[in-house]
Amino acid sequence: MDEKGSQHPRDAGLAPTTPPKEAVIVQDLEGPDSQANSQKDSSPGDLEQQATEPDPNVNILDSKTNAFKALGWLDRLLALWILLAMAIGIILGNFVPNIGPALQQGKFVDVSIPIAVGLLVMMYPILCKVHYETLHKLFRHREIWRQMLFSVVINWIVAPFFMLGLAWAFLPDEEGLREGLILVGLARCIAMVLIWNNLAGGDAEYCAILVAINSLLQMVLYAPMAVFFLNIISHSSTTTTVSYAIVATSVAVFLGIPLAAAILTRFLVRRLAGPEWYDKVFIRYLSPWSLIGLLYTILVLFASQGRQVVQQIVSVVRVSAPLIVYFTLIFFVTLFIARRFGFAYSLCATQSFTAASNNFELAIAVAVAIYGADSQQALASTVGPLIEVPVLIGLVYVLRWVATRWQFKL
């Protein structure tokens, strides 16, 4: 791959160059099959072999290394900043009097206002990078429907049942903590997955599509699945009733607000200032706010829950174990299957992080609304993001390392 091709805007977080974005996406979805078909007729067996066997002349290490070098100091040292934010948050939560209750006083759709602000700031810059003007072209290709079906199966069948099994395996004697874990497993991510996908060089447009699909399915399926998993399968001692209003409101706020703002921003600014200025200047200055929002959200999360984490360390450790297993195994199982299906690296990354991430703001809101803020269910749902953040940022680095050893299709 030449140097120009290695500086992929998806990986470096920079403004898109050539080829056009829709052409890059279509190439990712169709793979080398479409190119082969345009040159000569091939049998189905030949096409399958081309889709699954990578080009030995392409070295994904070059593209990922160049992309990493193109990142700024904030992106390169993100793991360090996240660890510092977690440490400072825990210190503040334990040594600054009443900081936890103070951060939890103001509520916005059952989530503390400081955390809600952080989530919105975190999502907005990434959503501004999505090429909404060309998304409709993707749905003309049959491969995108295969990708979406794969994602729905992993996210709404495999992952929830896997978390259910882990909750019973690790917490058979702790009904409250077990139910909190189940609520986390049912909540598919619509926020932080955008961060992990962006850092790993995943496909921003495809990630936006999956986030939208999961949001719609979440509003329809979360409430009945929660009742089914808790009341029918787990035989909960407390009759669980999940309000559709809570789920719909959470999704509408934490996806709808930043998505609507991003769409308006993209179309208005590009029309007024021009596409080139938008891509090369506006996005460049806006991009760091996504990671700043992430670090702020992490600091507030750990500050508001730091005292509870220390005081209930045994419960936190017991909840942490199945969460670590869940995030890691779901990620690598999805990655392995996607690679076996012949998906491109960017699509494998997007599929894996979408499957392994969870909508903690929804899980916390539901747990608090049903069981109360001081319940074991609320504690388990709160531990979810405290474990997800370090594990997922670790998986970003692991995926970059794996990408240099597995021959992914580009």
Secondary structure, 3 states (H helix, E strand, C coil): CCHHHHCCHHHHCCCCCCCCHHHHHHHHHHCHHHHHHHHCCCCHHHHHHHHHCCCCCCCHHHHHHHHHHHCCHHHHCHHHHHHHHHHHHHHHHHHCCCHHHHHHHCEECCEEHHHHHHHHHHHHHHHHCCCHHHHHHHCCCHHHHHHHHHHHHHHHHHHHHHHHHHHHHHCCCCHHHHHHHHHHHHCECCCHHHHHHHHCCCCHHHHHHHHHHHHHHHHHHHHHHHHHHHHHHCCCCCCCCCCHHHHHHHHHHHHHHHHHHHHHHHHHHHHHHCHHHHHHHHHHHHCHHHHHHHHHHHHHHHHHHHHHHHHCHHHHHHHHHHHHHHHHHHHHHHHHHHHHCCCEHHHHHHHHHHHHCECHHHHHHHHHHHHCCCCHHHHHHHHHHHHHHHHHHHHHHHHHHHHCCCCCEC
